[in-house]
Amino acid sequence: MAAAGKAKDFYKVLGVSEKADPDEIKKAYRKLAKRYHPDANQGDDQAADRFKDVGEAYSVLSDPQKRKQYDQMRKLGSLGFGPRSGPGARPPGAPGADPGFSFDDFQGGFGNISDLFSSLFDLGKKGPDGGPAPGPGGQSAKSPRRKGEHVEYVVEIPFLIAARGGKISVDVAITEDCATCGGDGAKPGTSVKRCEECEGTGNISFGQGGFAVKRPCPACFGRGKLPGTACGSCSGRGAVRQQRKISLNVRSGVETGTKVRLSGQGERGRAGGPPGDLIITYKVKPHRFFERDGLDVHVSVPINIVQATLGSKIRVRTISGKRVVLTVPEGTQSGTKFRIRTQGIEKGDRIGDQYVEVVVTVPDQLSEEDRKAMEEFAEASGLKH
């Protein structure tokens, strides 16, 4: 078993302050996870170890309850880098030592520290028989089944698809079991051996003194075994990064920021655990003609000065693809808006309207005949020019 090391400061691991909000923590995790992901650093053991540290830190700091407990432990010095650690720290009872806290106080106020570590990392608990407590699915803590990571994607969709609904296809990069070796990392026809780094448990421990927590072994990636001859398709990792095409049914009325969760479409689980989810966030592309305001749709339609003066009938396109005949009365001013009912966006049992703003356009050039007609009109109307 790997020797227990010094406890890590999870805030320093992610490079954030103690007062970082959840968004800052999530942003830092994504940046570091991308940088140190094993797929981008094949053969780099240090990057693999760093990747595990980053995931470990995020699993605690992203959970409000775990973060609260961790902060309590950190503040009280029980992790080895708090107020009671480092140069100048005095042991309890020594002259000048702070008598305000003792290990017994910690037990009374927060429960046994090993239980607190267990609640943080979901490890180290004892079962009815004194052995490791069953994990999800009844498996022991020696080989914990863990749900795969969720995958989040921002997907741009056309305006009309968002307004009317429809189908789109999305290419998503997902880590999946290698089809060549079946996920064990060994070349087909060869054997696998127990990982000596973690003694086949899939976990290594770290901590301080009698307190330790576990994390996935970076040597075998938590599998507890190593291939005798590595699979050529996945270089012995047992997993490959692949593009998966997913078809999505977009409901009518979705807008930028709308999220869709696809259960079981995320990263694969560990040790037989269930896969994570795929979370899609829609970003609606702007349209050159239609604009949206809630469930209403706004458009601008140009008309000429004759249509505005004498009145006219114009055909206006709607989001359904149909054209509606709109009557423009005589004397209509530029900027006048007309409402076409129930031609907006439908969402549930509600449907919006379409608003049409007419913009009177003036010709850049006139023929001699047109100019003469305009002059006669101006003269008859008493208009000066």
KOLTI-953610 format. One line per field, with one value per residue (C-alpha): x, y negated, z negated; chain. Coordinates in pm, whole numbers, plus 50000, padded with zeros to 5 digits. Each point is the difference from the previous one (the first is absolute). Example, Ala and Ser with C-alpha at 12.3 -4.5 7.8 and 13.67 -1.06 7.14 Angstrom:
% KOLTI-953610
xx	51230, 50137
yy	50450, 49656
zz	49220, 50066
unit	A, A
END
This chain:
% KOLTI-953610
xx	50000, 50128, 50115, 49780, 50128, 49936, 49643, 49941, 49839, 49711, 49977, 50364, 49949, 49732, 50179, 49703, 49953, 49814, 49719, 49960, 49638, 49872, 50038, 50367, 50067, 49828, 50186, 50336, 49924, 49905, 50314, 50232, 49816, 50038, 50369, 50087, 49753, 50173, 49888, 50200, 50302, 50051, 50291, 50036, 49956, 50030, 49716, 49786, 50071, 49919, 49675, 49893, 50088, 49792, 49701, 50036, 50010, 49697, 49796, 50029, 49991, 49706, 49780, 49874, 49978, 50336, 50162, 49862, 50138, 50332, 50029, 49937, 50276, 50232, 49938, 50059, 50327, 49900, 50120, 50355, 49993, 49765, 50075, 50167, 50245, 50322, 50280, 49921, 49711, 50003, 49872, 49696, 50103, 50324, 50066, 49818, 49790, 49640, 49786, 49679, 49995, 50083, 49949, 49726, 49825, 50016, 49849, 49723, 49915, 50037, 50021, 50303, 50245, 50028, 49623, 50027, 50260, 49770, 49708, 50221, 50124, 49733, 50276, 50128, 49660, 49955, 49736, 49802, 50274, 50278, 50124, 49967, 49649, 49820, 50015, 49742, 49866, 50125, 50368, 50264, 50216, 50297, 49853, 49740, 49749, 49988, 49769, 50170, 50054, 49728, 50085, 49878, 49976, 49876, 49821, 49904, 49662, 49829, 49740, 49716, 50081, 49988, 49672, 49818, 50177, 50174, 50294, 50372, 50313, 50284, 50353, 50121, 50348, 49959, 50246, 49877, 50125, 50246, 49823, 50322, 50086, 49658, 50125, 50271, 50289, 50161, 50079, 49744, 50128, 50233, 49952, 49971, 50181, 49929, 50114, 50284, 49960, 49658, 50021, 49702, 49756, 49984, 50062, 50297, 49989, 50131, 49967, 50183, 50060, 49722, 49759, 49999, 49768, 50000, 50015, 50013, 50341, 50173, 50203, 49702, 49739, 49796, 49962, 50225, 50172, 50255, 50029, 50291, 50009, 49827, 49716, 50116, 49669, 49991, 50366, 49895, 49756, 49691, 49820, 50001, 49873, 49733, 49753, 49643, 49717, 49688, 49660, 49800, 49632, 49976, 49670, 49837, 50065, 50345, 50233, 50363, 50088, 49745, 50157, 49925, 50132, 50052, 50034, 50282, 50153, 50303, 50339, 50022, 49985, 50282, 50018, 49668, 49830, 49728, 50096, 49951, 49753, 50033, 49881, 49924, 49963, 49838, 50127, 49760, 50152, 49859, 49782, 50039, 49624, 49832, 50070, 49860, 49851, 49870, 49746, 49945, 50181, 50096, 50079, 50062, 49853, 50089, 49723, 50028, 49857, 49708, 49893, 50021, 49808, 49727, 49985, 50082, 49996, 50332, 50095, 50198, 50198, 49941, 50209, 49769, 50115, 49661, 49942, 49722, 49830, 50019, 49791, 50192, 49750, 50058, 50203, 50207, 50306, 50343, 50049, 49634, 49958, 49730, 49921, 49926, 49846, 50112, 50286, 50270, 50178, 49803, 50112, 49776, 49649, 50115, 50067, 50130, 49925, 50201, 50057, 50072, 50165, 49973, 50289, 49928, 50286, 50081, 50150, 50360, 49937, 49692, 49935, 49889, 49647, 50001, 50148, 49733, 49725, 50146, 50020, 49639, 49902, 50194, 49840, 49648, 50062, 50147, 50333, 50317, 50321
yy	50000, 49653, 49813, 49731, 49654, 49654, 49884, 49765, 49660, 50034, 49624, 49991, 50307, 49812, 49667, 49817, 49801, 50122, 49759, 50122, 50043, 50321, 49854, 49912, 50350, 50163, 49782, 50078, 50373, 50010, 49813, 50228, 50322, 49915, 49922, 50318, 50245, 50336, 49997, 49681, 50119, 50364, 50158, 49706, 50142, 49658, 49863, 50305, 49943, 49630, 50087, 50219, 49728, 49746, 50235, 50077, 49633, 49918, 50289, 49840, 49627, 50030, 50162, 49736, 50243, 50165, 49660, 49877, 50303, 49972, 49631, 50087, 50260, 49766, 49709, 50212, 50134, 50366, 50033, 49893, 49653, 49810, 49777, 50284, 50088, 49854, 49797, 49857, 50235, 50120, 50337, 50001, 49928, 49826, 49650, 49748, 50262, 49915, 50194, 49926, 50325, 50360, 50326, 50089, 49674, 50092, 50342, 49851, 49721, 50165, 50372, 50224, 49855, 50327, 49996, 49645, 50107, 50283, 49764, 49782, 50276, 50270, 50241, 50168, 50089, 50335, 50255, 50214, 50266, 49753, 50004, 49731, 49866, 50084, 49725, 49928, 50323, 50200, 49998, 49955, 49689, 50197, 49969, 49723, 49964, 49638, 49818, 49846, 49628, 49785, 49844, 49649, 49856, 49669, 50060, 49727, 50052, 49806, 49741, 50176, 50338, 49835, 49826, 50287, 50305, 50268, 50238, 49929, 50218, 49935, 50144, 50061, 50117, 50275, 50235, 50356, 50353, 50109, 50235, 50188, 50108, 49971, 49741, 50198, 49837, 50329, 50107, 50265, 50347, 49875, 49998, 49727, 49983, 49842, 49641, 49992, 49630, 50042, 50377, 50057, 49778, 49726, 49738, 49846, 49824, 49665, 49797, 49929, 50209, 50249, 49825, 50084, 49964, 50194, 49900, 50196, 50147, 49802, 50305, 50217, 49721, 50155, 50343, 50185, 50186, 49936, 50160, 50234, 49874, 49670, 49979, 49818, 49820, 49831, 50026, 50206, 49744, 50207, 49694, 49791, 49655, 50022, 49775, 50104, 49862, 49932, 49906, 49750, 49913, 49626, 49886, 49689, 49683, 50081, 49705, 49928, 50157, 50281, 50324, 50361, 50294, 50333, 50267, 50250, 49821, 49859, 50145, 50368, 50108, 50149, 50365, 50076, 49686, 49833, 49739, 49632, 49774, 49777, 49646, 49790, 49623, 49834, 49679, 49862, 49840, 49662, 49983, 49740, 49930, 50114, 49872, 50152, 49831, 50270, 50189, 49708, 49958, 49664, 49923, 49690, 49977, 49724, 49833, 49722, 49652, 50080, 50298, 49790, 49710, 50182, 50318, 50351, 50370, 50170, 50361, 50061, 50313, 50172, 50252, 50280, 49938, 49870, 49651, 49790, 49716, 49675, 49695, 49671, 49713, 49676, 49736, 50255, 49844, 50162, 50193, 50099, 50346, 50254, 50313, 50337, 50210, 50356, 49992, 49992, 50278, 50284, 50134, 50233, 49860, 49647, 49840, 49656, 49749, 49860, 49625, 49840, 49658, 49831, 49782, 49752, 49989, 49707, 50070, 49887, 49899, 49902, 50025, 49685, 50132, 50079, 49662, 49821, 50197, 49913, 49632, 50000, 50170, 49745, 49711, 50142, 50056, 49657, 50149, 49804, 50162
zz	50000, 50083, 49699, 49859, 50076, 49876, 50030, 50291, 49978, 50245, 50051, 50109, 50219, 50198, 49971, 49843, 49682, 49692, 50088, 50358, 50107, 50167, 50350, 49938, 49865, 50295, 50251, 49838, 49995, 50368, 50099, 49803, 50089, 50368, 49958, 49808, 50155, 50067, 50364, 50055, 49800, 50093, 49817, 49759, 49649, 49838, 50211, 49912, 49631, 50033, 50181, 49707, 49749, 50190, 50014, 49632, 49905, 50216, 49856, 49656, 50076, 50241, 49733, 49750, 49708, 50066, 50050, 49669, 49817, 50182, 49909, 49635, 50005, 50188, 49764, 49691, 50136, 50017, 50360, 49931, 50157, 49768, 49699, 49806, 50278, 50130, 49843, 49661, 49925, 49637, 49883, 49768, 49644, 50096, 49861, 50215, 50173, 50078, 49751, 50185, 50202, 49928, 50181, 49751, 50084, 50366, 49931, 49792, 50239, 50340, 49943, 50037, 50250, 50194, 50044, 50126, 50255, 50098, 50053, 50219, 50225, 49950, 49899, 49687, 49853, 49828, 50080, 49753, 50001, 49928, 50358, 50266, 50036, 50323, 50259, 50273, 50135, 49698, 50104, 49730, 49960, 50136, 50347, 49978, 50278, 50097, 50232, 50301, 50035, 50148, 50337, 50080, 50350, 50138, 50329, 50246, 50165, 50281, 49903, 50181, 49841, 49658, 50084, 50172, 49859, 50202, 50004, 49991, 49988, 49758, 50010, 49645, 49895, 49738, 49832, 50055, 49936, 50266, 50239, 50074, 49645, 49839, 49754, 49816, 50190, 50107, 50352, 50106, 49911, 49725, 49624, 49738, 49666, 49667, 49961, 49748, 49934, 49839, 49935, 50223, 49810, 50262, 49728, 49826, 49664, 49895, 49687, 49677, 49693, 49944, 50232, 50368, 50293, 50324, 50361, 50330, 50071, 50280, 50107, 50093, 50028, 49718, 50163, 49755, 50281, 50271, 50343, 50064, 50358, 50062, 50249, 50312, 50047, 49658, 49889, 49699, 49861, 50071, 50134, 50314, 50086, 50267, 50177, 49941, 50215, 49797, 50140, 49795, 50018, 49937, 49849, 50143, 49804, 49862, 49955, 49922, 49664, 50020, 49871, 50093, 49797, 50177, 49733, 50049, 50301, 49816, 49907, 49913, 49636, 49802, 49895, 50163, 49873, 50207, 50259, 49934, 50175, 50302, 49932, 50307, 49975, 50300, 50158, 50259, 50310, 50108, 50312, 50274, 50014, 49678, 49649, 49683, 49695, 49765, 50209, 50237, 50331, 50151, 50366, 50210, 50350, 50250, 50203, 50256, 49971, 50233, 49789, 49685, 50153, 50189, 49792, 50113, 49921, 49927, 49935, 49681, 49920, 49663, 49802, 50115, 50357, 50112, 50135, 49852, 50193, 49803, 50092, 49981, 49983, 50194, 49825, 49801, 49839, 49994, 49674, 49964, 49847, 50078, 49799, 50157, 49725, 49916, 50249, 49732, 49811, 49844, 49663, 49807, 50005, 50082, 50337, 50083, 50276, 50288, 50018, 50336, 50018, 50341, 50109, 50280, 50249, 50228, 50344, 50052, 50361, 50205, 50369, 50182, 50008, 49628, 49917, 50204, 49826, 49656, 50091, 50114, 49674, 49798, 50189, 49960, 49628, 49944, 49899, 50062, 50109
unit	A, A, A, A, A, A, A, A, A, A, A, A, A, A, A, A, A, A, A, A, A, A, A, A, A, A, A, A, A, A, A, A, A, A, A, A, A, A, A, A, A, A, A, A, A, A, A, A, A, A, A, A, A, A, A, A, A, A, A, A, A, A, A, A, A, A, A, A, A, A, A, A, A, A, A, A, A, A, A, A, A, A, A, A, A, A, A, A, A, A, A, A, A, A, A, A, A, A, A, A, A, A, A, A, A, A, A, A, A, A, A, A, A, A, A, A, A, A, A, A, A, A, A, A, A, A, A, A, A, A, A, A, A, A, A, A, A, A, A, A, A, A, A, A, A, A, A, A, A, A, A, A, A, A, A, A, A, A, A, A, A, A, A, A, A, A, A, A, A, A, A, A, A, A, A, A, A, A, A, A, A, A, A, A, A, A, A, A, A, A, A, A, A, A, A, A, A, A, A, A, A, A, A, A, A, A, A, A, A, A, A, A, A, A, A, A, A, A, A, A, A, A, A, A, A, A, A, A, A, A, A, A, A, A, A, A, A, A, A, A, A, A, A, A, A, A, A, A, A, A, A, A, A, A, A, A, A, A, A, A, A, A, A, A, A, A, A, A, A, A, A, A, A, A, A, A, A, A, A, A, A, A, A, A, A, A, A, A, A, A, A, A, A, A, A, A, A, A, A, A, A, A, A, A, A, A, A, A, A, A, A, A, A, A, A, A, A, A, A, A, A, A, A, A, A, A, A, A, A, A, A, A, A, A, A, A, A, A, A, A, A, A, A, A, A, A, A, A, A, A, A, A, A, A, A, A, A, A, A, A, A, A, A, A, A, A, A, A, A, A, A, A, A, A, A, A, A, A, A, A, A, A, A, A, A
END
